[in-house]
Amino acid sequence: MIKKYFLLQYKLLKRGIADFGLHPLAGITLAVLLFTAISVYLFRVASYASYLYVLSATALLFSLSEKERNDFLSIIFRTRDYYKIRLLENIILAGPFLPLLLWHHCFIEVFVLATIAVLLSFHRNNSSVFYSIPTPFYKEPFEFIVSFRKLLAGFIACYALSAIALLNANMNLAVFSLLLAHLLCVASYNEPEPEFYVWVFKKNPKQFLTEKIRTGLIHSQLLTAPLLILLSGWFSDHILIFLGFQLLGACYLVSMITAKYAAWPGKLNLPQSLLFAGSVALPPLLLVTTPYFIIQSQKKLNSILV
Amino acid sequence: MIRIEHLSKSYGKLQVLNDINLVFEQGKTYGIVGENGAGKTTLFKCIAGIEKYEGTITADIMPVKDHTGFLQTEPYFLPRITGREYIQLLCNARNTKPGDVDAKNIFNLPLDKYAMGYSTGMKKKLAFFAIMLQENRYFILDEPFNGVDIEGNIIIMEILRELKRLEKTVIIASHIFSTLSDSCDQIHLLSESSISRSVSKDSFSMLETEMKEKTIRQHIGRLGLR
């Protein structure tokens, strides 16, 4: 029974990769290579890499503790099998993070991550249903309402990282925390919404996109501006660098919003993902990719907005 | 008024709607009945402008989509959005103001809790409540009574009467015949991709009897219950 469950998960994973436009084997190989490259790079450039590593793995493990998913699993499987599945899932997910931690002799982090993986296999994220986290976005509720609540821990981590950067006068970490906050804002536009949530707007495609970009920029500034002010005040000699990254974050956001609707109602396909990822790595490309995404998104939205 | 002329819709080789011709007049309520998979939801999506189609759909106020409140069979709610925020979102989308939502909350919904934590009936009530606050001219209600408790059903029926008084055009799909016979001026039977019958109020009971007999004859007998 458990084996069949994991075989089904593997089949679903392969379908997901195929939907992305890749052969499953190529997709898995690419994912392994990317994960390894990012991990090696992280440990090479950042002294705090092991903490980020544990944090990232924990965030992923939390996503498996989602209540509805666990309710479903516990209904269809016997209690013992359910816990076995949850434990195995967490081990499989945390597993890839362990070799590099061991390689760098981060034994405490290995112990902490293993403990978290085991403990979270008994955990269900059910508290969110009973109370709502207040946000400053209630007047225009959409992407940022959802992502603020979903990624709250991430935003808190950004502010914590910036505090560490201030205490240690670590300029690189300060820039990283600001950029990370912007990337979390960009992640707000990761999931395409169902057709109804576009159809319902009394706007043409141009007005719709303009409104989405305007709201996105205002809301992202609300989340990142305190960080910018704090860091610019502390590292006042480097204020232009922080302003530059703030502008870059805004450009990433505009590009992501337009890319999202260029792919809508589906997710970003491989060429679109590569274009966006290329623009993130090489920002001057944004001057080409963003107008391209705008044209594509207007074409897509034309089918439902008039 | 909404006028549908020669509406057809196919998914690949599968013809879902074939040459539909209907007129939905102002101030009247219409029922659409048909078996599961008959094409009711597709028809609604075509009217709303969510699906592309062949034929024409015109209305006295165009575009239809900007003046239509669409209640879907299974309303989807964004994760971690409260009832109040959902209402605000839908009103923002139509440039309307929801006003004092607490005072208008006749379904007694827990508006500050996440909608994903609502029961099936509460989700339906929330989606229904939100489109009522959008100041729409047309309403498409796909199974508005499904999962809703008795008190909620009574309230929805009263709202339908009020919409009629306000000269709104309402189109409803429901598998509960009594809800349609109580609220509709005309019922259209959608069968095998086409409108096979249109029945006025005085013939509703006859239609219900025919549908019951057909169902019992064609389906229940096959079950071979012992």
HADDOCK unambig.tbl for C-alpha pairs under 7 A between the chains (distance, minus, plus):
assign (segid A and resid 129 and name CA) (segid B and resid 114 and name CA) 5.85 0.50 0.50
assign (segid A and resid 129 and name CA) (segid B and resid 117 and name CA) 5.20 0.50 0.50
assign (segid A and resid 130 and name CA) (segid B and resid 113 and name CA) 6.47 0.50 0.50
assign (segid A and resid 131 and name CA) (segid B and resid 113 and name CA) 5.82 0.50 0.50
assign (segid A and resid 132 and name CA) (segid B and resid 112 and name CA) 6.83 0.50 0.50
assign (segid A and resid 132 and name CA) (segid B and resid 113 and name CA) 5.83 0.50 0.50
assign (segid A and resid 132 and name CA) (segid B and resid 114 and name CA) 6.35 0.50 0.50
assign (segid A and resid 138 and name CA) (segid B and resid 85 and name CA) 6.35 0.50 0.50
assign (segid A and resid 140 and name CA) (segid B and resid 89 and name CA) 6.48 0.50 0.50
assign (segid A and resid 141 and name CA) (segid B and resid 85 and name CA) 5.83 0.50 0.50
assign (segid A and resid 141 and name CA) (segid B and resid 89 and name CA) 5.68 0.50 0.50
assign (segid A and resid 145 and name CA) (segid B and resid 81 and name CA) 6.92 0.50 0.50
assign (segid A and resid 146 and name CA) (segid B and resid 79 and name CA) 6.33 0.50 0.50
assign (segid A and resid 146 and name CA) (segid B and resid 80 and name CA) 5.58 0.50 0.50
assign (segid A and resid 146 and name CA) (segid B and resid 81 and name CA) 6.39 0.50 0.50
assign (segid A and resid 149 and name CA) (segid B and resid 80 and name CA) 6.89 0.50 0.50
assign (segid A and resid 199 and name CA) (segid B and resid 50 and name CA) 6.75 0.50 0.50
assign (segid A and resid 200 and name CA) (segid B and resid 93 and name CA) 6.10 0.50 0.50
assign (segid A and resid 201 and name CA) (segid B and resid 93 and name CA) 4.33 0.50 0.50
assign (segid A and resid 201 and name CA) (segid B and resid 94 and name CA) 5.94 0.50 0.50
assign (segid A and resid 202 and name CA) (segid B and resid 66 and name CA) 5.19 0.50 0.50
assign (segid A and resid 202 and name CA) (segid B and resid 93 and name CA) 6.02 0.50 0.50
assign (segid A and resid 202 and name CA) (segid B and resid 94 and name CA) 5.26 0.50 0.50
assign (segid A and resid 304 and name CA) (segid B and resid 49 and name CA) 6.58 0.50 0.50
assign (segid A and resid 304 and name CA) (segid B and resid 50 and name CA) 5.92 0.50 0.50
